[in-house]
Amino acid sequence: SEFTLEEEAKKEARKRIRSELGIPQKAPVAILVACLKPQKAPVDFVEAARLAAKKRSDIFFLVAGDGELRNDVERAIERNRLSSSFRLLGWRMDIAELLAASDMLVLTSRWEGLPRVLPQAMCARLPVVATNVDGIPEAVVHNRNGFLCSPGDIRGIADGMAVLAGNAKLRR
């Protein structure tokens, strides 16, 4: 499918995307793929990134998407002094490659159906840190293929990112 890559293509995409974005090859990367709107709570992602970065100074954060809350996200990144570790990518057509370049998918949704990016991340063999809302727990089993947190649980999301960032074996 358009969302899966063969192993060699994944390795190549990981190296290329990280190089293009100025991210060290071995640095842990968390990605949010979402429309930047209230439902997806993208500012929660930035706030959780701030806490995760306190525990893991080597972690990088990607946001693939755009929308009405972009300015709020940009201000939160600036306010939290995260500019050097954040990449706002806007709308992208290369989600499979971005997932290959990442180490975990993060979803901070306040409500949700079954987000399309979940099966995409699973095909990419990425663990997930997400809110325990609506359709998400149908795909993510807490402590099995990811971590589930209550909506708005910034600390829980941050802790999940930090744990995964620090444990490559667990990510696999």
N, C-alpha and C positions, 0 to 999 in steps of 0.2 A: 504494500500500500504506500501511498505518498507520505505516510507518517513513520515508516520504519526504514531503517538503513541496514545494509549488510555490515558485518563487523569491521571490515577494512574501510568502508565508507564512513562508519561512525568514528573511527580513529582519525581519519583524514579530516573530517568535519570538525572534530573536537580541536585538533591542532590549529586548523585554519581560522575558525571562529574566535578562539581564544587569542590568537595572534592579532587578528583584526581589531579586537576589543581591548587589547593591551592587558590581558589577564594572564598571569603566570600559568604554565601548563599544569602544575601540581596544586594550584590553589583550589580550595573547595568553592563551588559555585551553586547558589540557590537561584532559581528562576520562578518568576510569577508570569504566567501567560494569561492575560485577562484584559477585558475592556475596563478602562479606568472610570468606573462609575460606582455609586454608593453600594450596590449589591455586592461588588467584589472587594470592597473595603481596602483599596490599595494603600491608603495611608497606614493602616494597621501593619501591612508588610514592611513599610519603612520603619515604623516604631519597633517592630520585632527585630528588624535588621540591626537597629541601634543596639539592642540588648545582646543579640547574638555576636555582634562585632566586639563587644566588651569581653566576651569569653574567647573569641577566635578572631584575632586581628587580621588573619590571612584570608578571611572569607570575602567573596565578591557576590554581588546581587545584580540580577538582570530583571528587567521588566519588558516583556514583549506585549505591546498593546498601547492604546491611546484612548483618550476620551475626556469627558467633562471635568474629571478630577486631576488632570495632568498638572495643572498649576499648583494644586494642593500637594501633590506628590513631590514636585520640584522644590517647593518651599520646605517640606518636611525633610527632604534630603539635605538641603542647605542648613536648616536649623540644627540638624543632628550631626552636621559635619561629616557626612558620608559620601561626598562627591567623588572622592578618589576610589571608592569601592563599589559605586553604583553605576549602572549603564541603563539609561532609558532608551530603548530601541525603537519605539513607535510600532506601527503595524508592520508585521513581517510575514513573508510567505515561506520562510525557511525554518518552520517550527521543528521539524525533525532534526535539522542540523543544530539548532539552538539547544534542543534537549540533549543531543549527543555531547555538546560542549558543557553541559551542566551536570551537577552531582545530585540534585534533588529538585523536586517541584514543590512549590509552596502555593497554597490557596487559602486566602483569608476571607472567603465569602461569608456574608451574613445570612444569605439564603441561596438555594441552588437547586437545580434539577440534578442531572448527572452531567457535569461539565465534560465537554468533548476532550479537553486536554488530559483528563485522568487516564482514559485508555491509551492515549498517545504516549503519556509518560510511562505507563506500564509496558507498552511495546518497546520503549527505549530502556527498560529495566531500571527506571529511576524510583527511588523511594519518595514518598509523599508526606509532607507536613500540611495538614488541612484542618479546616473547621468541621466539626461533627454536625453537619446540617443536611437535611433532606436526602438527596441521592448519593452524597459523598460516601457515607459508611457502607453503601452497597458495593463499593469498589475498594475502599481502603479499610483494612482490618488493623486496628490499633496494635502496635508492637509486632506486626507481622510483615506488612509491606509499607508501613509508614506510621505516622503518629497523628492522632486525632485530638483536637482541642475544642473547647467551647468557643462559639463566636465571640470575638473581642478579647480572647485570652492571649494578649500580646506576649506575656512571659512564657506561656506554654508553647507558643509557636516559636519563639526565640530559642527556648531550650531544645526543642526538636531539631531546629536548624543547627545549633551548636553541637549537639550529640552526633548528628550525621556528619557534620563537617570534620569532626575529630576522629571518625571511625570508618575508614574505607571498607573494612570487612563488613561492618553492619550495613553500609550503603549497598553493597553487593547482595 
